[in-house]
């Protein structure tokens, strides 16, 4: 499960980073605000991708998913991306647990 969640977070880093120019152009935010909000989310996703080996890293990444989804209220176009990544996160958790259970069963 941790590997799948780390991969989802790694892809999310790229998408959140690309959300900065969208927030500037579409949302009308200054580059400093957009860079601070979405740049901070991208940096947090990158760090949390590396920290998925810890249980608390998983829960912190769940909070990050909620924060990215909430940022969709600031720029409505990003809400769609937030929903997509929350769906990928849930799918990764469910499929990862199933994969882990199968690996334990085989062992």
Order of alpha helices (4+ residues) and beta strands (2+ residues): alpha-alpha-alpha-alpha
